[in-house]
Amino acid sequence: MRFLTILKIKLIDLLQLRLLLVILLVTPVLLGLIAGTANLKNMHTDVQAALVDQDQSPQSARLIESLKELGWTILNVSPEQAERLLLRNRVDGILTVEQGYGENLATLEDVKLTYRQAEGSLLTTVVEEGLAAAVLPAYSRLTNLKMARDSYAEMDLVAPANLDALFDRQVELHLDGNAAIRIDYISDVEIRPTLTFVVSDYSMEVFFLSIYAVLGVMTISQASLRRRLASTGSGLALDYAASIIALMILGLVQILAYTLTMQLLMQSPLRLTEVLLLLDYLLLMLGLGQLLSLIEQSLRLYLSLLVLLLLSVLGGCFFQLSEKILSSIGQYTPMGWVLHTIKGYDTLPFYLPALLAIVLLSAGYWVQKMRAVQ
């Protein structure tokens, strides 16, 4: 009962910090929305392009429909609107169908298609291949129809009025019949290692938890309170344990807020193992915070944030580091370990960081006790 009373007081003290509540509840939701939105966009393979149709012909309309069938998002806008969208990086590029596209399609001497990519876009090759897949069948269709009409003319026959529809129907039958290609996969997919890894969904959450843990340890480490508690039986030990548990409880709320926000946006199931790994990581960071609390008070905050920033960079929270750096150094940092474990890479077993956290927390209690005695 005494321990529960102390734990209740600790939670009340933490909840009275309004700024902490804002950081605890609002920040993870915002981070979850940002990370979830970015990764949701990365999951889609469609291209978003602004299209300026200066030809306004049936051939240009067919081209637009062919691109939409590829899963692309085509925004048919004016040249001025396309420039604004490109400037704001709202589209991957501007596709312009110039005047005369339909007339030149039968010869392809001048395609009358131009594409201008957005700054930093990596989809230019994809767009070029998609355009080729849309233009070449249309060119082939017009060429074959022209040859058919020429053949009718050479034989002094009148071409059927519905020749285009008959041709399209025969092409569909041919594609469903003789031209159909059956592909059987008789091997397992081999995933080859790459030189870089994409930043994890949890990268910002991991960095935020490290700051929360260190600042939380500094907030509840009050020298005057330690001195008073040290004069009572087991007072300092109960207060120390209650402080750690209170920070773990609020940390769990923060983890769930972030995870649920991101998972709901990504429409993926909540994985309990990921929550437990983040809790294990939080416990380790609370132990690390006990070491950082040994720094001289005037420099404690700045040096602690500098250490966290360095560890986060080495752990791959911000940049796509090389596989050599991640495997040799990154995974041995707290941030790199939890991110690698969530991804499913070969890392240290989860109980080693937990044991290290217990050692650090025990050392932190011993240091606080020695300080109180002094």
C-alpha positions as CSV (number, residue, x, y, z in Angstrom):
1,M,0.0,0.0,0.0
2,R,2.9,2.4,0.8
3,F,4.4,1.7,-2.6
4,L,1.1,2.2,-4.5
5,T,0.6,5.5,-2.6
6,I,4.1,6.7,-3.7
7,L,3.4,5.5,-7.3
8,K,0.1,7.4,-7.3
9,I,1.8,10.6,-6.1
10,K,4.5,10.2,-8.8
11,L,1.8,9.9,-11.5
12,I,-0.1,12.9,-10.2
13,D,3.2,14.9,-10.1
14,L,3.9,14.0,-13.7
15,L,0.4,14.7,-14.9
16,Q,0.5,18.1,-13.4
17,L,3.2,19.1,-15.9
18,R,0.9,20.4,-18.6
19,L,3.7,20.8,-21.1
20,L,4.7,17.1,-20.6
21,L,1.1,16.1,-21.3
22,V,1.1,18.0,-24.6
23,I,4.4,16.4,-25.6
24,L,3.2,13.0,-24.4
25,L,-0.2,12.9,-26.2
26,V,0.0,15.4,-29.1
27,T,3.6,14.8,-30.3
28,P,3.3,11.1,-30.9
29,V,0.0,11.5,-32.7
30,L,1.6,14.1,-35.0
31,L,4.7,11.9,-35.5
32,G,2.4,8.9,-36.2
33,L,0.5,10.9,-38.8
34,I,3.6,12.2,-40.5
35,A,5.3,8.8,-40.6
36,G,2.1,6.9,-41.5
37,T,1.3,9.4,-44.4
38,A,4.8,9.2,-45.8
39,N,4.9,5.4,-45.7
40,L,1.4,5.1,-47.0
41,K,2.5,7.1,-50.0
42,N,5.6,4.9,-50.5
43,M,3.3,1.8,-50.6
44,H,1.5,3.1,-53.7
45,T,3.2,2.5,-57.0
46,D,1.1,5.0,-58.9
47,V,2.6,8.1,-60.5
48,Q,1.0,11.5,-59.9
49,A,1.4,13.6,-63.0
50,A,-0.1,16.9,-64.2
51,L,-1.2,16.5,-67.8
52,V,-1.6,19.4,-70.2
53,D,-3.6,18.2,-73.3
54,Q,-3.0,20.7,-76.1
55,D,-4.1,18.3,-78.7
56,Q,-7.7,17.5,-77.5
57,S,-8.0,14.6,-79.9
58,P,-9.4,11.1,-79.5
59,Q,-5.8,9.8,-79.6
60,S,-4.8,12.0,-76.6
61,A,-8.0,10.9,-74.7
62,R,-7.0,7.3,-75.3
63,L,-3.5,8.0,-74.1
64,I,-4.9,9.5,-70.9
65,E,-7.1,6.4,-70.3
66,S,-4.2,4.1,-70.9
67,L,-2.1,5.9,-68.3
68,K,-5.0,5.8,-65.8
69,E,-5.3,2.0,-66.4
70,L,-1.6,1.7,-65.2
71,G,-2.8,3.1,-61.8
72,W,-1.5,6.6,-62.3
73,T,-3.1,9.7,-61.0
74,I,-3.5,12.0,-63.9
75,L,-4.5,15.6,-63.2
76,N,-5.8,17.2,-66.4
77,V,-5.0,20.9,-65.8
78,S,-4.0,24.1,-67.6
79,P,-0.3,24.9,-68.1
80,E,-0.4,27.5,-65.3
81,Q,-2.0,25.1,-62.8
82,A,0.6,22.4,-63.8
83,E,3.5,24.8,-63.1
84,R,2.0,25.6,-59.7
85,L,1.6,21.9,-58.8
86,L,5.2,21.2,-59.9
87,L,6.5,24.1,-57.9
88,R,4.7,22.9,-54.8
89,N,6.0,19.3,-55.4
90,R,2.5,18.0,-55.5
91,V,3.1,16.0,-58.7
92,D,6.0,13.9,-60.0
93,G,6.1,15.8,-63.2
94,I,4.3,17.6,-66.1
95,L,3.3,15.6,-69.2
96,T,2.4,17.8,-72.1
97,V,0.5,16.4,-75.1
98,E,1.4,18.9,-77.8
99,Q,-0.8,19.9,-80.7
100,G,-0.5,17.4,-83.5
101,Y,0.0,14.3,-81.3
102,G,-2.9,12.4,-82.9
103,E,-1.8,13.3,-86.5
104,N,1.8,12.2,-86.0
105,L,0.9,9.0,-84.0
106,A,0.7,6.9,-87.2
107,T,4.3,7.6,-88.1
108,L,5.9,8.5,-84.7
109,E,8.3,10.9,-86.6
110,D,7.5,13.5,-84.0
111,V,5.9,12.0,-80.9
112,K,4.7,15.4,-79.6
113,L,5.0,14.3,-76.0
114,T,7.2,16.1,-73.5
115,Y,7.7,15.3,-69.8
116,R,9.3,17.5,-67.2
117,Q,10.1,15.8,-63.9
118,A,9.8,17.4,-60.4
119,E,13.0,18.2,-58.5
120,G,14.3,15.2,-56.8
121,S,11.9,12.8,-58.5
122,L,13.1,9.2,-59.1
123,L,10.2,8.2,-61.3
124,T,11.4,9.5,-64.7
125,T,12.3,6.1,-66.0
126,V,9.0,4.7,-64.8
127,V,7.2,7.5,-66.6
128,E,9.1,6.9,-69.8
129,E,8.3,3.2,-69.8
130,G,4.7,3.9,-69.0
131,L,4.4,6.3,-71.9
132,A,6.1,3.9,-74.2
133,A,3.6,1.1,-73.1
134,A,0.7,3.5,-73.8
135,V,1.9,5.1,-77.1
136,L,3.3,2.1,-78.9
137,P,0.1,0.0,-78.9
138,A,-1.8,3.1,-80.2
139,Y,0.8,3.5,-82.9
140,S,0.5,-0.2,-83.8
141,R,-3.3,0.1,-83.9
142,L,-3.3,3.0,-86.3
143,T,-0.6,1.4,-88.5
144,N,-2.5,-1.8,-88.8
145,L,-5.8,-0.1,-89.5
146,K,-4.2,2.0,-92.2
147,M,-2.7,-1.2,-93.8
148,A,-6.2,-2.8,-93.7
149,R,-7.8,0.2,-95.4
150,D,-5.1,0.3,-98.0
151,S,-5.7,-3.4,-98.7
152,Y,-9.4,-2.8,-99.2
153,A,-8.6,0.0,-101.6
154,E,-6.2,-2.1,-103.6
155,M,-8.9,-4.7,-104.1
156,D,-11.4,-2.0,-105.0
157,L,-13.5,-2.9,-101.9
158,V,-15.2,-0.6,-99.4
159,A,-13.9,-0.9,-95.9
160,P,-16.5,-1.8,-93.3
161,A,-17.9,1.3,-91.4
162,N,-17.1,-0.4,-88.1
163,L,-13.6,-1.5,-89.1
164,D,-12.1,0.0,-85.9
165,A,-14.5,-1.9,-83.7
166,L,-13.9,-5.1,-85.6
167,F,-10.1,-4.7,-85.3
168,D,-10.3,-4.1,-81.6
169,R,-12.5,-7.1,-81.1
170,Q,-10.1,-9.3,-83.1
171,V,-7.1,-8.0,-81.0
172,E,-8.9,-8.9,-77.8
173,L,-9.7,-12.4,-79.0
174,H,-6.1,-12.8,-80.1
175,L,-4.8,-11.6,-76.7
176,D,-7.1,-14.0,-74.9
177,G,-6.1,-16.9,-77.2
178,N,-2.9,-17.4,-79.2
179,A,-1.1,-14.4,-77.8
180,A,-1.8,-15.3,-74.1
181,I,1.4,-16.1,-72.2
182,R,1.3,-18.4,-69.2
183,I,4.0,-17.9,-66.6
184,D,4.7,-20.5,-63.9
185,Y,7.0,-19.5,-61.0
186,I,8.8,-22.6,-59.9
187,S,11.2,-21.1,-57.3
188,D,11.1,-19.1,-54.2
189,V,11.6,-15.4,-54.3
190,E,15.2,-14.5,-53.3
191,I,15.6,-11.3,-51.5
192,R,19.1,-9.9,-52.2
193,P,20.8,-7.7,-49.6
194,T,21.0,-4.0,-50.4
195,L,23.6,-1.5,-49.5
196,T,21.2,0.8,-47.7
197,F,18.1,0.5,-45.6
198,V,15.0,2.7,-45.7
199,V,14.4,4.7,-42.5
200,S,12.0,2.8,-40.3
201,D,8.4,3.8,-39.5
202,Y,9.4,4.0,-35.8
203,S,12.5,6.1,-36.3
204,M,11.0,9.3,-35.0
205,E,9.2,7.4,-32.2
206,V,12.4,5.9,-31.1
207,F,14.2,9.2,-31.0
208,F,11.3,10.8,-29.1
209,L,11.3,8.1,-26.5
210,S,15.0,8.6,-25.8
211,I,14.4,12.3,-25.1
212,Y,11.3,11.5,-23.0
213,A,13.3,9.0,-20.9
214,V,16.2,11.3,-20.2
215,L,14.1,14.3,-19.5
216,G,11.8,12.2,-17.3
217,V,14.8,11.0,-15.2
218,M,16.0,14.6,-14.8
219,T,12.5,15.8,-13.8
220,I,12.0,13.3,-11.0
221,S,15.6,13.4,-9.7
222,Q,15.3,16.0,-6.9
223,A,18.2,16.2,-4.5
224,S,16.1,17.6,-1.6
225,L,13.5,14.8,-1.9
226,R,16.3,12.1,-2.0
227,R,17.7,13.4,1.2
228,R,14.4,13.3,3.0
229,L,13.5,9.8,1.7
230,A,17.0,8.5,2.6
231,S,16.2,9.1,6.3
232,T,13.2,6.7,6.2
233,G,13.2,2.9,5.9
234,S,13.3,1.9,2.3
235,G,12.0,5.3,1.4
236,L,14.5,6.0,-1.3
237,A,14.2,2.6,-2.9
238,L,10.4,2.8,-3.0
239,D,10.5,6.3,-4.5
240,Y,13.1,5.2,-7.1
241,A,11.1,2.2,-8.1
242,A,7.8,4.2,-8.2
243,S,9.5,6.9,-10.4
244,I,10.7,4.3,-13.0
245,I,7.3,2.6,-13.1
246,A,5.5,5.9,-13.4
247,L,7.7,6.8,-16.4
248,M,7.1,3.4,-17.9
249,I,3.3,3.8,-17.6
250,L,3.3,7.2,-19.3
251,G,5.7,5.9,-21.8
252,L,3.4,3.0,-22.6
253,V,0.6,5.5,-23.2
254,Q,2.8,7.4,-25.5
255,I,3.9,4.3,-27.4
256,L,0.3,3.2,-27.9
257,A,-0.8,6.6,-29.0
258,Y,1.9,6.7,-31.7
259,T,1.5,3.1,-32.8
260,L,-2.3,3.2,-33.0
261,T,-2.2,6.4,-34.9
262,M,0.2,5.1,-37.5
263,Q,-1.4,1.6,-37.7
264,L,-4.8,3.0,-38.2
265,L,-3.5,5.3,-41.0
266,M,-1.6,2.4,-42.6
267,Q,-4.5,0.0,-42.0
268,S,-2.3,-2.7,-40.6
269,P,-2.8,-4.8,-37.5
270,L,-1.3,-3.8,-34.1
271,R,1.6,-6.0,-33.3
272,L,2.1,-6.7,-29.6
273,T,5.8,-7.7,-30.1
274,E,6.6,-4.2,-31.5
275,V,5.0,-2.6,-28.4
276,L,7.0,-4.9,-26.1
277,L,10.2,-4.1,-28.0
278,L,9.6,-0.4,-27.6
279,L,9.0,-0.9,-23.9
280,D,12.2,-2.8,-23.6
281,Y,14.0,0.0,-25.4
282,L,12.3,2.6,-23.1
283,L,13.6,0.7,-20.0
284,L,17.1,0.7,-21.4
285,M,16.9,4.5,-22.1
286,L,15.7,5.1,-18.5
287,G,18.8,3.2,-17.4
288,L,21.0,5.3,-19.7
289,G,19.3,8.4,-18.3
290,Q,20.6,7.5,-14.9
291,L,24.2,7.6,-16.3
292,L,23.6,10.9,-18.0
293,S,22.3,12.3,-14.8
294,L,25.8,12.1,-13.4
295,I,26.9,14.9,-15.7
296,E,27.4,18.3,-14.0
297,Q,24.0,20.0,-13.7
298,S,24.8,23.1,-15.8
299,L,25.9,20.9,-18.8
300,R,23.6,17.9,-18.2
301,L,20.8,18.8,-20.6
302,Y,23.0,19.9,-23.5
303,L,25.4,17.0,-23.3
304,S,22.6,14.5,-22.9
305,L,20.8,15.8,-26.0
306,L,24.1,15.7,-27.9
307,V,24.7,12.1,-26.9
308,L,21.2,11.1,-27.9
309,L,21.5,12.8,-31.2
310,L,24.8,11.1,-32.0
311,L,23.4,7.7,-31.0
312,S,20.3,8.3,-33.1
313,V,22.3,9.1,-36.1
314,L,24.5,6.0,-35.7
315,G,21.3,3.9,-35.1
316,G,19.8,5.0,-38.4
317,C,16.9,7.2,-37.1
318,F,17.5,10.0,-39.6
319,F,19.6,8.8,-42.6
320,Q,19.9,5.8,-44.8
321,L,23.3,4.5,-43.6
322,S,25.3,1.8,-45.3
323,E,24.8,-1.8,-44.4
324,K,28.4,-2.0,-43.1
325,I,27.8,0.9,-40.6
326,L,24.5,-0.5,-39.5
327,S,25.7,-4.0,-39.0
328,S,29.0,-3.1,-37.3
329,I,28.1,-0.1,-35.2
330,G,24.4,0.9,-35.6
331,Q,22.8,-2.2,-34.1
332,Y,24.9,-1.9,-30.9
333,T,23.3,1.5,-30.1
334,P,19.9,1.4,-28.3
335,M,18.2,3.1,-31.3
336,G,19.8,0.9,-33.9
337,W,19.0,-2.3,-31.9
338,V,15.3,-1.6,-31.6
339,L,14.9,-0.5,-35.2
340,H,16.8,-3.5,-36.5
341,T,14.8,-5.9,-34.3
342,I,11.5,-4.5,-35.4
343,K,12.5,-4.9,-39.0
344,G,13.4,-8.5,-38.3
345,Y,17.2,-8.3,-38.9
346,D,19.7,-10.4,-37.0
347,T,20.5,-8.5,-33.9
348,L,21.3,-9.0,-30.2
349,P,18.6,-11.0,-28.4
350,F,16.0,-8.9,-26.5
351,Y,17.0,-10.0,-23.1
352,L,20.5,-8.5,-23.3
353,P,19.2,-4.9,-23.5
354,A,16.8,-5.8,-20.7
355,L,19.6,-7.1,-18.5
356,L,21.7,-4.0,-19.3
357,A,18.8,-1.8,-18.4
358,I,18.5,-3.6,-15.0
359,V,22.3,-3.1,-14.4
360,L,22.1,0.6,-15.3
361,L,19.0,1.2,-13.1
362,S,20.7,-0.6,-10.2
363,A,23.8,1.5,-10.6
364,G,21.6,4.6,-10.8
365,Y,19.9,3.7,-7.5
366,W,23.3,3.1,-5.9
367,V,24.6,6.5,-7.1
368,Q,21.5,8.3,-5.9
369,K,21.8,6.6,-2.5
370,M,25.5,7.6,-2.2
371,R,24.6,11.2,-3.1
372,A,21.8,11.2,-0.5
373,V,24.2,9.9,2.2
374,Q,26.8,12.5,1.3
